[in-house]
Amino acid sequence: MNYDDKLEELFIDLPEPPSEIGCAKGAVSVGKTLYVGGALPLAEGRIQYPGRAGVEVKLDNARMAARAAGVMALSIARKELGGSLNGIRRVVRVDGFVASGADFRDHAKVVDGAGELFVQVFGVNGKHVRNAVGCSSLPANACVELSVIFEVK
């Protein structure tokens, strides 16, 4: 399957990934593993759906934030792989961090917003293991931040 064509079929335009900040890179390849970290729900240089799930951000919008962070993770991966997602074999693991109120319990439902994106793009190769973790805040008042591990060809 051609994953770049699949993005077009799904009408997904990958944004330009942000510049590296400090000593951290957006992605690192080690052997046949690509680690993408710090993917935020950025579009046109702005955080989408800022705030905390269950407080300022409703569940459906938090899921959209996770999807947007997933799109950013794909953008970072594409850049690291030389401009194409076709070097990806499968999505291995997704760690989703959800800024939320103390009583919020739907972290997994939020992170599913990204997981469903990966299955849409990669089919059965988008199925992955995942962690969905709640936290009190994230950089730039983001609702979601993702780390994604890909197996590459």
DRENTORKOL-3810 file (N, C-alpha, C; in nm, 4 decimals):
REM DRENTORKOL-3810
@n.u->0.0838; n.v->-0.1180; n.w->0.0000; ca.u->0.0000; ca.v->0.0000; ca.w->0.0000; c.u->0.0886; c.v->0.1247; c.w->0.0000
@n.u->0.0463; n.v->0.2224; n.w->-0.0761; ca.u->0.1176; ca.v->0.3495; ca.w->-0.0814; c.u->0.0530; c.v->0.4449; c.w->0.0196
@n.u->0.1238; n.v->0.4711; n.w->0.1293; ca.u->0.0670; ca.v->0.5518; ca.w->0.2372; c.u->0.0537; c.v->0.6988; c.w->0.1992
@n.u->0.1422; n.v->0.7474; n.w->0.1137; ca.u->0.1298; ca.v->0.8858; ca.w->0.0684; c.u->0.0008; c.v->0.9032; c.w->-0.0124
@n.u->-0.0302; n.v->0.8048; n.w->-0.0988; ca.u->-0.1558; ca.v->0.8090; ca.w->-0.1744; c.u->-0.2760; c.v->0.7981; c.w->-0.0816
@n.u->-0.2638; n.v->0.7171; n.w->0.0233; ca.u->-0.3735; ca.v->0.7008; ca.w->0.1195; c.u->-0.4047; c.v->0.8340; c.w->0.1880
@n.u->-0.3015; n.v->0.9119; n.w->0.2198; ca.u->-0.3249; ca.v->1.0448; ca.w->0.2783; c.u->-0.4089; c.v->1.1309; c.w->0.1841
@n.u->-0.3744; n.v->1.1287; n.w->0.0559; ca.u->-0.4501; ca.v->1.2066; ca.w->-0.0417; c.u->-0.5935; c.v->1.1582; c.w->-0.0510
@n.u->-0.6110; n.v->1.0263; n.w->-0.0514; ca.u->-0.7445; ca.v->0.9674; ca.w->-0.0579; c.u->-0.8299; c.v->1.0109; c.w->0.0612
@n.u->-0.7667; n.v->1.0257; n.w->0.1770; ca.u->-0.8364; ca.v->1.0669; ca.w->0.2991; c.u->-0.8436; c.v->1.2191; c.w->0.3147
@n.u->-0.7898; n.v->1.2934; n.w->0.2158; ca.u->-0.7878; ca.v->1.4401; ca.w->0.2179; c.u->-0.7130; c.v->1.4931; c.w->0.3395
@n.u->-0.6011; n.v->1.4291; n.w->0.3715; ca.u->-0.5176; ca.v->1.4724; ca.w->0.4836; c.u->-0.3930; c.v->1.5395; c.w->0.4289
@n.u->-0.3785; n.v->1.6676; n.w->0.4577; ca.u->-0.2589; ca.v->1.7431; ca.w->0.4221; c.u->-0.1705; c.v->1.7505; c.w->0.5455
@n.u->-0.0497; n.v->1.6987; n.w->0.5348; ca.u->0.0418; ca.v->1.7048; ca.w->0.6484; c.u->0.1059; c.v->1.8429; c.w->0.6543
@n.u->0.0984; n.v->1.9078; n.w->0.7696; ca.u->0.1597; ca.v->2.0402; ca.w->0.7848; c.u->0.3116; c.v->2.0284; c.w->0.7943
@n.u->0.3765; n.v->2.1395; n.w->0.7823; ca.u->0.5213; ca.v->2.1443; ca.w->0.8046; c.u->0.5458; c.v->2.1203; c.w->0.9535
@n.u->0.6334; n.v->2.0257; n.w->0.9877; ca.u->0.6603; ca.v->2.0043; ca.w->1.1307; c.u->0.7325; c.v->2.1244; c.w->1.1908
@n.u->0.7155; n.v->2.1429; n.w->1.3215; ca.u->0.7819; ca.v->2.2572; ca.w->1.3861; c.u->0.9330; c.v->2.2390; c.w->1.3888
@n.u->1.0024; n.v->2.3490; n.w->1.4047; ca.u->1.1473; ca.v->2.3444; ca.w->1.4190; c.u->1.1835; c.v->2.2773; c.w->1.5508
@n.u->1.3018; n.v->2.2213; n.w->1.5543; ca.u->1.3478; ca.v->2.1589; ca.w->1.6788; c.u->1.3671; c.v->2.2651; c.w->1.7851
@n.u->1.3351; n.v->2.2274; n.w->1.9086; ca.u->1.3447; ca.v->2.3209; ca.w->2.0199; c.u->1.4535; c.v->2.2721; c.w->2.1146
@n.u->1.5507; n.v->2.3570; n.w->2.1410; ca.u->1.6584; ca.v->2.3201; ca.w->2.2334; c.u->1.7362; c.v->2.2006; c.w->2.1834
@n.u->1.7620; n.v->2.1076; n.w->2.2720; ca.u->1.8423; ca.v->1.9912; ca.w->2.2370; c.u->1.7574; c.v->1.8735; c.w->2.1909
@n.u->1.6255; n.v->1.8878; n.w->2.1864; ca.u->1.5368; ca.v->1.7778; ca.w->2.1489; c.u->1.5071; c.v->1.7800; c.w->1.9994
@n.u->1.5106; n.v->1.6611; n.w->1.9392; ca.u->1.4713; ca.v->1.6444; ca.w->1.7991; c.u->1.3274; c.v->1.5973; c.w->1.7949
@n.u->1.2631; n.v->1.6162; n.w->1.6827; ca.u->1.1264; ca.v->1.5681; ca.w->1.6659; c.u->1.1191; c.v->1.4180; c.w->1.6469
@n.u->1.2273; n.v->1.3608; n.w->1.5909; ca.u->1.2306; ca.v->1.2171; ca.w->1.5658; c.u->1.3740; c.v->1.1684; c.w->1.5627
@n.u->1.3911; n.v->1.0422; n.w->1.5996; ca.u->1.5222; ca.v->0.9773; ca.w->1.5947; c.u->1.5019; c.v->0.8354; c.w->1.5417
@n.u->1.5851; n.v->0.7972; n.w->1.4461; ca.u->1.5831; ca.v->0.6605; ca.w->1.3938; c.u->1.6949; c.v->0.5804; c.w->1.4575
@n.u->1.6607; n.v->0.4589; n.w->1.5016; ca.u->1.7584; ca.v->0.3655; ca.w->1.5566; c.u->1.7284; c.v->0.2302; c.w->1.4937
@n.u->1.8177; n.v->0.1833; n.w->1.4080; ca.u->1.7919; ca.v->0.0577; ca.w->1.3386; c.u->1.6644; c.v->0.0678; c.w->1.2569
@n.u->1.5736; n.v->-0.0248; n.w->1.2777; ca.u->1.4469; ca.v->-0.0259; ca.w->1.2048; c.u->1.3325; c.v->0.0337; c.w->1.2871
@n.u->1.3683; n.v->0.1236; n.w->1.3796; ca.u->1.2690; ca.v->0.1873; ca.w->1.4646; c.u->1.2807; c.v->0.3387; c.w->1.4520
@n.u->1.1661; n.v->0.4032; n.w->1.4350; ca.u->1.1591; ca.v->0.5487; ca.w->1.4298; c.u->1.0789; c.v->0.5959; c.w->1.5497
@n.u->1.1409; n.v->0.6779; n.w->1.6320; ca.u->1.0781; ca.v->0.7340; ca.w->1.7511; c.u->1.0390; c.v->0.8782; c.w->1.7230
@n.u->0.9110; n.v->0.9085; n.w->1.7347; ca.u->0.8614; ca.v->1.0448; ca.w->1.7185; c.u->0.8108; c.v->1.0903; c.w->1.8549
@n.u->0.8587; n.v->1.2053; n.w->1.8996; ca.u->0.8185; ca.v->1.2546; ca.w->2.0310; c.u->0.7665; c.v->1.3958; c.w->2.0252
@n.u->0.6842; n.v->1.4307; n.w->2.1228; ca.u->0.6395; ca.v->1.5681; ca.w->2.1377; c.u->0.5485; c.v->1.6182; c.w->2.0291
@n.u->0.4690; n.v->1.5302; n.w->1.9671; ca.u->0.3768; ca.v->1.5736; ca.w->1.8624; c.u->0.2556; c.v->1.6406; c.w->1.9268
@n.u->0.2401; n.v->1.7681; n.w->1.8989; ca.u->0.1298; ca.v->1.8478; ca.w->1.9526; c.u->0.0247; c.v->1.8701; c.w->1.8444
@n.u->-0.0977; n.v->1.9041; n.w->1.8821; ca.u->-0.2029; ca.v->1.9302; ca.w->1.7834; c.u->-0.1885; c.v->2.0698; c.w->1.7222
@n.u->-0.0899; n.v->2.0835; n.w->1.6355; ca.u->-0.0619; ca.v->2.2115; ca.w->1.5705; c.u->-0.1218; c.v->2.2150; c.w->1.4307
@n.u->-0.1803; n.v->2.3264; n.w->1.3959; ca.u->-0.2264; ca.v->2.3517; ca.w->1.2593; c.u->-0.2042; c.v->2.5004; c.w->1.2334
@n.u->-0.1396; n.v->2.5292; n.w->1.1234; ca.u->-0.1088; ca.v->2.6673; ca.w->1.0869; c.u->-0.0359; c.v->2.7401; c.w->1.1994
@n.u->0.0515; n.v->2.6662; n.w->1.2688; ca.u->0.1345; ca.v->2.7247; ca.w->1.3731; c.u->0.0642; c.v->2.7506; c.w->1.5047
@n.u->-0.0611; n.v->2.7041; n.w->1.5186; ca.u->-0.1372; ca.v->2.7295; ca.w->1.6414; c.u->-0.1845; c.v->2.5983; c.w->1.7025
@n.u->-0.1868; n.v->2.5938; n.w->1.8344; ca.u->-0.2409; ca.v->2.4780; ca.w->1.9059; c.u->-0.3909; c.v->2.4701; c.w->1.8802
@n.u->-0.4362; n.v->2.3527; n.w->1.8399; ca.u->-0.5786; ca.v->2.3288; ca.w->1.8200; c.u->-0.6392; c.v->2.2741; c.w->1.9494
@n.u->-0.7548; n.v->2.3251; n.w->1.9874; ca.u->-0.8269; ca.v->2.2799; ca.w->2.1067; c.u->-0.7420; c.v->2.2930; c.w->2.2332
@n.u->-0.6949; n.v->2.4131; n.w->2.2658; ca.u->-0.6142; ca.v->2.4309; ca.w->2.3872; c.u->-0.6981; c.v->2.4114; c.w->2.5136
@n.u->-0.6322; n.v->2.3715; n.w->2.6180; ca.u->-0.6982; ca.v->2.3568; ca.w->2.7472; c.u->-0.6970; c.v->2.2126; c.w->2.7951
@n.u->-0.7778; n.v->2.1854; n.w->2.8968; ca.u->-0.7817; ca.v->2.0533; ca.w->2.9597; c.u->-0.9107; c.v->1.9797; c.w->2.9241
@n.u->-0.8962; n.v->1.8531; n.w->2.8902; ca.u->-1.0131; ca.v->1.7695; ca.w->2.8603; c.u->-1.1011; c.v->1.7613; c.w->2.9847
@n.u->-1.2300; n.v->1.7754; n.w->2.9623; ca.u->-1.3232; ca.v->1.7690; ca.w->3.0734; c.u->-1.3375; c.v->1.8991; c.w->3.1500
@n.u->-1.2578; n.v->1.9983; n.w->3.1155; ca.u->-1.2675; ca.v->2.1297; ca.w->3.1798; c.u->-1.3002; c.v->2.2317; c.w->3.0701
@n.u->-1.1969; n.v->2.2771; n.w->2.9972; ca.u->-1.2199; ca.v->2.3730; ca.w->2.8882; c.u->-1.2498; c.v->2.3041; c.w->2.7547
@n.u->-1.2154; n.v->2.1767; n.w->2.7429; ca.u->-1.2269; ca.v->2.1056; ca.w->2.6152; c.u->-1.3206; c.v->1.9855; c.w->2.6320
@n.u->-1.4244; n.v->1.9802; n.w->2.5504; ca.u->-1.5182; ca.v->1.8673; ca.w->2.5530; c.u->-1.4513; c.v->1.7435; c.w->2.4933
@n.u->-1.5034; n.v->1.6264; n.w->2.5285; ca.u->-1.4461; ca.v->1.4997; ca.w->2.4845; c.u->-1.4292; c.v->1.4933; c.w->2.3327
@n.u->-1.5305; n.v->1.5296; n.w->2.2552; ca.u->-1.5195; ca.v->1.5219; ca.w->2.1091; c.u->-1.4073; c.v->1.6108; c.w->2.0562
@n.u->-1.3919; n.v->1.7294; n.w->2.1149; ca.u->-1.2841; ca.v->1.8185; ca.w->2.0716; c.u->-1.1481; c.v->1.7670; c.w->2.1167
@n.u->-1.1416; n.v->1.7035; n.w->2.2322; ca.u->-1.0156; ca.v->1.6435; ca.w->2.2769; c.u->-0.9738; c.v->1.5313; c.w->2.1817
@n.u->-1.0705; n.v->1.4533; n.w->2.1329; ca.u->-1.0408; ca.v->1.3497; ca.w->2.0329; c.u->-0.9863; c.v->1.4131; c.w->1.9041
@n.u->-1.0439; n.v->1.5267; n.w->1.8654; ca.u->-0.9946; ca.v->1.5978; ca.w->1.7463; c.u->-0.8530; c.v->1.6493; c.w->1.7705
@n.u->-0.8239; n.v->1.6915; n.w->1.8930; ca.u->-0.6879; ca.v->1.7343; ca.w->1.9267; c.u->-0.5919; c.v->1.6168; c.w->1.9129
@n.u->-0.6339; n.v->1.4980; n.w->1.9581; ca.u->-0.5484; ca.v->1.3800; ca.w->1.9453; c.u->-0.5260; c.v->1.3453; c.w->1.7981
@n.u->-0.6298; n.v->1.3574; n.w->1.7177; ca.u->-0.6150; ca.v->1.3322; ca.w->1.5737; c.u->-0.5161; c.v->1.4325; c.w->1.5129
@n.u->-0.5304; n.v->1.5604; n.w->1.5507; ca.u->-0.4384; ca.v->1.6629; ca.w->1.4994; c.u->-0.2952; c.v->1.6349; c.w->1.5431
@n.u->-0.2769; n.v->1.5876; n.w->1.6664; ca.u->-0.1425; ca.v->1.5497; ca.w->1.7121; c.u->-0.0924; c.v->1.4295; c.w->1.6337
@n.u->-0.1819; n.v->1.3376; n.w->1.5986; ca.u->-0.1439; ca.v->1.2238; ca.w->1.5143; c.u->-0.0998; c.v->1.2680; c.w->1.3759
@n.u->-0.1707; n.v->1.3651; n.w->1.3199; ca.u->-0.1313; ca.v->1.4213; ca.w->1.1899; c.u->0.0079; c.v->1.4832; c.w->1.2011
@n.u->0.0343; n.v->1.5533; n.w->1.3118; ca.u->0.1658; ca.v->1.6130; ca.w->1.3310; c.u->0.2724; c.v->1.5042; c.w->1.3451
@n.u->0.2419; n.v->1.3958; n.w->1.4153; ca.u->0.3376; ca.v->1.2851; ca.w->1.4284; c.u->0.3712; c.v->1.2278; c.w->1.2909
@n.u->0.2713; n.v->1.2146; n.w->1.2041; ca.u->0.2967; ca.v->1.1664; ca.w->1.0679; c.u->0.3832; c.v->1.2645; c.w->0.9906
@n.u->0.3589; n.v->1.3929; n.w->1.0110; ca.u->0.4386; ca.v->1.4956; ca.w->0.9443; c.u->0.5855; c.v->1.4887; c.w->0.9877
@n.u->0.6069; n.v->1.4721; n.w->1.1171; ca.u->0.7438; ca.v->1.4605; ca.w->1.1698; c.u->0.8099; c.v->1.3349; c.w->1.1143
@n.u->0.7355; n.v->1.2241; n.w->1.1110; ca.u->0.7890; ca.v->1.0978; ca.w->1.0581; c.u->0.8246; c.v->1.1123; c.w->0.9103
@n.u->0.7353; n.v->1.1735; n.w->0.8337; ca.u->0.7609; ca.v->1.1911; ca.w->0.6902; c.u->0.8894; c.v->1.2706; c.w->0.6670
@n.u->0.9087; n.v->1.3758; n.w->0.7442; ca.u->1.0306; ca.v->1.4560; ca.w->0.7291; c.u->1.1546; c.v->1.3724; c.w->0.7601
@n.u->1.1488; n.v->1.2960; n.w->0.8689; ca.u->1.2630; ca.v->1.2129; ca.w->0.9085; c.u->1.2930; c.v->1.1052; c.w->0.8048
@n.u->1.1895; n.v->1.0583; n.w->0.7347; ca.u->1.2054; ca.v->0.9517; ca.w->0.6355; c.u->1.2303; c.v->1.0061; c.w->0.4944
@n.u->1.2618; n.v->1.1324; n.w->0.4841; ca.u->1.3002; ca.v->1.1876; ca.w->0.3547; c.u->1.1856; c.v->1.2309; c.w->0.2664
@n.u->1.0681; n.v->1.2546; n.w->0.3235; ca.u->0.9584; ca.v->1.3094; ca.w->0.2455; c.u->0.8489; c.v->1.2115; c.w->0.2071
@n.u->0.8527; n.v->1.0893; n.w->0.2602; ca.u->0.7497; ca.v->0.9903; ca.w->0.2277; c.u->0.7221; c.v->0.9020; c.w->0.3487
@n.u->0.5953; n.v->0.8659; n.w->0.3649; ca.u->0.5585; ca.v->0.7713; ca.w->0.4707; c.u->0.5727; c.v->0.6260; c.w->0.4260
@n.u->0.6089; n.v->0.6037; n.w->0.3017; ca.u->0.6164; ca.v->0.4674; ca.w->0.2498; c.u->0.7299; c.v->0.3862; c.w->0.3093
@n.u->0.8176; n.v->0.4494; n.w->0.3862; ca.u->0.9229; ca.v->0.3762; ca.w->0.4556; c.u->0.8747; c.v->0.3145; c.w->0.5862
@n.u->0.7495; n.v->0.3403; n.w->0.6232; ca.u->0.6941; ca.v->0.2855; ca.w->0.7474; c.u->0.6373; c.v->0.1464; c.w->0.7213
@n.u->0.6714; n.v->0.0531; n.w->0.8086; ca.u->0.6154; ca.v->-0.0818; ca.w->0.8022; c.u->0.4884; c.v->-0.0908; c.w->0.8869
@n.u->0.4947; n.v->-0.0341; n.w->1.0100; ca.u->0.3782; ca.v->-0.0389; ca.w->1.0986; c.u->0.3925; c.v->0.0605; c.w->1.2136
@n.u->0.2804; n.v->0.0921; n.w->1.2743; ca.u->0.2782; ca.v->0.1691; ca.w->1.3979; c.u->0.2908; c.v->0.0671; c.w->1.5109
@n.u->0.3882; n.v->0.0882; n.w->1.5993; ca.u->0.4130; ca.v->-0.0068; ca.w->1.7075; c.u->0.3459; c.v->0.0385; c.w->1.8362
@n.u->0.3691; n.v->0.1623; n.w->1.8759; ca.u->0.3224; ca.v->0.2088; ca.w->2.0062; c.u->0.2874; c.v->0.3564; c.w->2.0009
@n.u->0.1806; n.v->0.3917; n.w->2.0699; ca.u->0.1392; ca.v->0.5314; ca.w->2.0852; c.u->0.1281; c.v->0.5607; c.w->2.2339
@n.u->0.1987; n.v->0.6623; n.w->2.2779; ca.u->0.1849; ca.v->0.7121; ca.w->2.4145; c.u->0.1141; c.v->0.8466; c.w->2.4048
@n.u->-0.0062; n.v->0.8529; n.w->2.4608; ca.u->-0.0849; ca.v->0.9750; ca.w->2.4566; c.u->-0.0955; c.v->1.0374; c.w->2.5939
@n.u->-0.0593; n.v->1.1630; n.w->2.6018; ca.u->-0.0668; ca.v->1.2392; ca.w->2.7258; c.u->-0.1823; c.v->1.3380; c.w->2.7097
@n.u->-0.2761; n.v->1.3339; n.w->2.8035; ca.u->-0.3972; ca.v->1.4140; ca.w->2.7939; c.u->-0.4036; c.v->1.5092; c.w->2.9138
@n.u->-0.3962; n.v->1.6386; n.w->2.8863; ca.u->-0.4163; ca.v->1.7369; ca.w->2.9931; c.u->-0.5644; c.v->1.7340; c.w->3.0273
@n.u->-0.5941; n.v->1.7130; n.w->3.1548; ca.u->-0.7343; ca.v->1.6935; ca.w->3.1916; c.u->-0.7601; c.v->1.7395; c.w->3.3346
@n.u->-0.8888; n.v->1.7543; n.w->3.3639; ca.u->-0.9304; ca.v->1.7837; ca.w->3.4998; c.u->-0.9149; c.v->1.6596; c.w->3.5859
@n.u->-0.9153; n.v->1.6788; n.w->3.7167; ca.u->-0.8911; ca.v->1.5696; ca.w->3.8115; c.u->-0.9951; c.v->1.4585; c.w->3.8021
@n.u->-1.1174; n.v->1.4893; n.w->3.7629; ca.u->-1.2229; ca.v->1.3887; ca.w->3.7572; c.u->-1.2404; c.v->1.3263; c.w->3.6193
@n.u->-1.1589; n.v->1.3635; n.w->3.5226; ca.u->-1.1719; ca.v->1.3111; ca.w->3.3864; c.u->-1.1240; c.v->1.1663; c.w->3.3817
@n.u->-1.1997; n.v->1.0795; n.w->3.3163; ca.u->-1.1667; ca.v->0.9369; ca.w->3.3129; c.u->-1.1600; c.v->0.8788; c.w->3.1718
@n.u->-1.1780; n.v->0.9618; n.w->3.0694; ca.u->-1.1865; ca.v->0.9116; ca.w->2.9325; c.u->-1.0589; c.v->0.9336; c.w->2.8509
@n.u->-0.9452; n.v->0.9210; n.w->2.9153; ca.u->-0.8175; ca.v->0.9428; ca.w->2.8462; c.u->-0.8033; c.v->0.8509; c.w->2.7251
@n.u->-0.8408; n.v->0.7247; n.w->2.7403; ca.u->-0.8281; ca.v->0.6295; ca.w->2.6295; c.u->-0.9165; c.v->0.6706; c.w->2.5116
@n.u->-1.0364; n.v->0.7204; n.w->2.5395; ca.u->-1.1249; ca.v->0.7661; ca.w->2.4314; c.u->-1.0627; c.v->0.8836; c.w->2.3570
@n.u->-0.9941; n.v->0.9701; n.w->2.4303; ca.u->-0.9271; ca.v->1.0837; ca.w->2.3660; c.u->-0.8171; c.v->1.0337; c.w->2.2723
@n.u->-0.7298; n.v->0.9489; n.w->2.3225; ca.u->-0.6157; ca.v->0.9009; ca.w->2.2435; c.u->-0.6625; c.v->0.8175; c.w->2.1244
@n.u->-0.7824; n.v->0.7590; n.w->2.1335; ca.u->-0.8394; ca.v->0.6879; ca.w->2.0182; c.u->-0.8516; c.v->0.7785; c.w->1.8958
@n.u->-0.8615; n.v->0.9087; n.w->1.9166; ca.u->-0.8660; ca.v->1.0012; ca.w->1.8030; c.u->-0.7430; c.v->0.9878; c.w->1.7149
@n.u->-0.6269; n.v->0.9656; n.w->1.7756; ca.u->-0.5039; ca.v->0.9424; ca.w->1.6991; c.u->-0.4984; c.v->0.7995; c.w->1.6485
@n.u->-0.5365; n.v->0.7042; n.w->1.7335; ca.u->-0.5312; ca.v->0.5635; ca.w->1.6941; c.u->-0.6160; c.v->0.5348; c.w->1.5721
@n.u->-0.7340; n.v->0.5930; n.w->1.5668; ca.u->-0.8214; ca.v->0.5731; ca.w->1.4514; c.u->-0.7596; c.v->0.6321; c.w->1.3249
@n.u->-0.6918; n.v->0.7437; n.w->1.3372; ca.u->-0.6200; ca.v->0.8016; ca.w->1.2230; c.u->-0.5162; c.v->0.7037; c.w->1.1701
@n.u->-0.4366; n.v->0.6456; n.w->1.2604; ca.u->-0.3308; ca.v->0.5543; ca.w->1.2165; c.u->-0.3885; c.v->0.4313; c.w->1.1473
@n.u->-0.5011; n.v->0.3815; n.w->1.1938; ca.u->-0.5651; ca.v->0.2669; ca.w->1.1282; c.u->-0.6197; c.v->0.3084; c.w->0.9919
@n.u->-0.6734; n.v->0.4295; n.w->0.9801; ca.u->-0.7214; ca.v->0.4771; ca.w->0.8500; c.u->-0.6073; c.v->0.4842; c.w->0.7492
@n.u->-0.4922; n.v->0.5331; n.w->0.7929; ca.u->-0.3798; ca.v->0.5520; ca.w->0.7003; c.u->-0.3079; c.v->0.4204; c.w->0.6712
@n.u->-0.2796; n.v->0.3411; n.w->0.7750; ca.u->-0.1947; ca.v->0.2226; ca.w->0.7591; c.u->-0.2714; c.v->0.0909; c.w->0.7589
@n.u->-0.4033; n.v->0.0942; n.w->0.7704; ca.u->-0.4816; ca.v->-0.0291; ca.w->0.7740; c.u->-0.4428; c.v->-0.1138; c.w->0.8946
@n.u->-0.4317; n.v->-0.2458; n.w->0.8747; ca.u->-0.3971; ca.v->-0.3344; ca.w->0.9870; c.u->-0.2601; c.v->-0.3007; c.w->1.0446
@n.u->-0.1734; n.v->-0.2386; n.w->0.9658; ca.u->-0.0411; ca.v->-0.1982; ca.w->1.0153; c.u->-0.0479; c.v->-0.0740; c.w->1.1041
@n.u->-0.1659; n.v->-0.0164; n.w->1.1168; ca.u->-0.1844; ca.v->0.0972; ca.w->1.2071; c.u->-0.2267; c.v->0.0553; c.w->1.3472
@n.u->-0.2644; n.v->-0.0721; n.w->1.3640; ca.u->-0.2992; ca.v->-0.1234; ca.w->1.4977; c.u->-0.1728; c.v->-0.1229; c.w->1.5828
@n.u->-0.1850; n.v->-0.0855; n.w->1.7089; ca.u->-0.0677; ca.v->-0.0617; ca.w->1.7923; c.u->-0.1012; c.v->-0.0864; c.w->1.9390
@n.u->-0.0001; n.v->-0.0892; n.w->2.0219; ca.u->-0.0221; ca.v->-0.0845; ca.w->2.1658; c.u->-0.0195; c.v->0.0631; c.w->2.2049
@n.u->-0.0809; n.v->0.0931; n.w->2.3199; ca.u->-0.0837; ca.v->0.2338; ca.w->2.3561; c.u->-0.0969; c.v->0.2528; c.w->2.5056
@n.u->-0.0543; n.v->0.3701; n.w->2.5470; ca.u->-0.0760; ca.v->0.4198; ca.w->2.6817; c.u->-0.1535; c.v->0.5499; c.w->2.6688
@n.u->-0.2510; n.v->0.5683; n.w->2.7556; ca.u->-0.3261; ca.v->0.6937; ca.w->2.7611; c.u->-0.3161; c.v->0.7440; c.w->2.9045
@n.u->-0.2463; n.v->0.8552; n.w->2.9216; ca.u->-0.2114; ca.v->0.9040; ca.w->3.0542; c.u->-0.2662; c.v->1.0450; c.w->3.0741
@n.u->-0.3260; n.v->1.0690; n.w->3.1890; ca.u->-0.3729; ca.v->1.2024; ca.w->3.2226; c.u->-0.2647; c.v->1.2814; c.w->3.2938
@n.u->-0.2639; n.v->1.4119; n.w->3.2701; ca.u->-0.1671; ca.v->1.4994; ca.w->3.3364; c.u->-0.2326; c.v->1.6367; c.w->3.3571
@n.u->-0.1712; n.v->1.7170; n.w->3.4422; ca.u->-0.2325; ca.v->1.8454; ca.w->3.4760; c.u->-0.2116; c.v->1.9523; c.w->3.3694
@n.u->-0.1025; n.v->1.9446; n.w->3.2924; ca.u->-0.0792; ca.v->2.0435; ca.w->3.1870; c.u->0.0203; c.v->1.9886; c.w->3.0868
@n.u->0.0211; n.v->2.0501; n.w->2.9696; ca.u->0.1137; ca.v->2.0137; ca.w->2.8617; c.u->0.1707; c.v->2.1410; c.w->2.8000
@n.u->0.2794; n.v->2.1300; n.w->2.7232; ca.u->0.3390; ca.v->2.2485; ca.w->2.6612; c.u->0.2379; c.v->2.3267; c.w->2.5765
@n.u->0.2494; n.v->2.4562; n.w->2.5817; ca.u->0.1689; ca.v->2.5483; ca.w->2.5009; c.u->0.0188; c.v->2.5341; c.w->2.5259
@n.u->-0.0188; n.v->2.4834; n.w->2.6433; ca.u->-0.1596; ca.v->2.4626; ca.w->2.6795; c.u->-0.2290; c.v->2.3626; c.w->2.5871
@n.u->-0.1508; n.v->2.2706; n.w->2.5293; ca.u->-0.2085; ca.v->2.1670; ca.w->2.4437; c.u->-0.2920; c.v->2.0720; c.w->2.5276
@n.u->-0.3964; n.v->2.0200; n.w->2.4676; ca.u->-0.4822; ca.v->1.9218; ca.w->2.5328; c.u->-0.4199; c.v->1.7824; c.w->2.5255
@n.u->-0.3433; n.v->1.7567; n.w->2.4180; ca.u->-0.2850; ca.v->1.6248; ca.w->2.3929; c.u->-0.1433; c.v->1.6398; c.w->2.3410
@n.u->-0.0582; n.v->1.5460; n.w->2.3809; ca.u->0.0762; ca.v->1.5331; ca.w->2.3242; c.u->0.0994; c.v->1.3844; c.w->2.2994
@n.u->0.1585; n.v->1.3523; n.w->2.1846; ca.u->0.1818; ca.v->1.2126; ca.w->2.1494; c.u->0.3296; c.v->1.1811; c.w->2.1307
@n.u->0.3655; n.v->1.0598; n.w->2.1679; ca.u->0.4912; ca.v->0.9982; ca.w->2.1270; c.u->0.4515; c.v->0.8722; c.w->2.0514
@n.u->0.5140; n.v->0.8499; n.w->1.9358; ca.u->0.4763; ca.v->0.7365; ca.w->1.8509; c.u->0.6025; c.v->0.6620; c.w->1.8102
@n.u->0.5958; n.v->0.5303; n.w->1.8160; ca.u->0.7052; ca.v->0.4448; ca.w->1.7698; c.u->0.6591; c.v->0.3727; c.w->1.6455
@n.u->0.7371; n.v->0.3860; n.w->1.5382; ca.u->0.7086; ca.v->0.3205; ca.w->1.4113; c.u->0.8176; c.v->0.2168; c.w->1.3828
@n.u->0.7801; n.v->0.1052; n.w->1.3223; ca.u->0.8780; ca.v->0.0140; ca.w->1.2627; c.u->0.8938; c.v->0.0597; c.w->1.1187
@n.u->1.0178; n.v->0.0728; n.w->1.0743; ca.u->1.0445; ca.v->0.1154; ca.w->0.9375; c.u->1.1050; c.v->0.0005; c.w->0.8576
@n.u->1.0972; n.v->0.0136; n.w->0.7265; ca.u->1.1471; ca.v->-0.0908; ca.w->0.6353; c.u->1.2974; c.v->-0.0882; c.w->0.6255
END
